[in-house]
């Protein structure tokens, strides 16, 4: 009798878990599709703005022929 009750309880929990998973997965998938397209669109807009604005910039300043100061060793073959 104890095994039967345990088995029925385990089946109930399993079915409940599957149903709740489906109830959560379907709306989350729809929301992810909608927000994913919005995020992709905003990233493309930011990328084009960034590429146009900073085309002449480097991490060290303008691309106007700057030289990085410091020591160097000549490499001989």
N, C-alpha and C positions, 0 to 999 in steps of 0.2 A: 504494500500500500504506500509505503514511504517513497519507493522508487517511482511509482506512478505519479504521485503528487509532484515530485521533483522534476520528472520528465515534462509534465504539463506546464509547470511553472517555467521551465527552461524554454519550451516552445513558445509560450506567451511572450517572454522577454525577447526572444529572437525575432518574432514577427513584429513586435512593437518597435524594435530597433530598426528593422528594415523599412517599416512604414515611415517612421520619423526621419530616417535618412533620406528617403525620397521626397518627403515634404520639405526638407531643408535644401536639398540639392537642386531641385528644379527652379525655385525662385532665385537662388544664389547664382545659378548659371545664367539666367536671364539678365540679372543685374550686372554680372560680370561682362556680358556681351555689350551691354549698353555703355557702361563706363569705360570699357576697354577701347571702344571706338572714339569716345571723347578724348581719352588720354592720348591716343595715337594722333588724333587731329591736332591737339595742342602741342605735342612734341614736334610735329612737322612744321607748324607755324613758328615755334621758337627756334628750330634749327635754321630755317631760312633767314630769320631775323639775325641770328648770331653769325651766320656765314657772311651776310652782307655788311654787318656793322664791324666785325673784327677781322676783315680780310687782310688788313695791313698790320695787325698786331701779333706780337710774339709774347711768350711769358716774360721776356726781358725788356720789352718796350716795342717801339716802332721797328719796322723792317727797313731801317735807313743805314745799313752798313755798320752796325755796332760790332765791336770786337770784345770778346770776353778776355779780361786780363787774367794773367796767372802764369805759372811755370809750365814748361812743356819739355818733353824729351823727343828728340828726333828719332824716327824709326828707320833703321837701315835694313835693307834686304840682303 
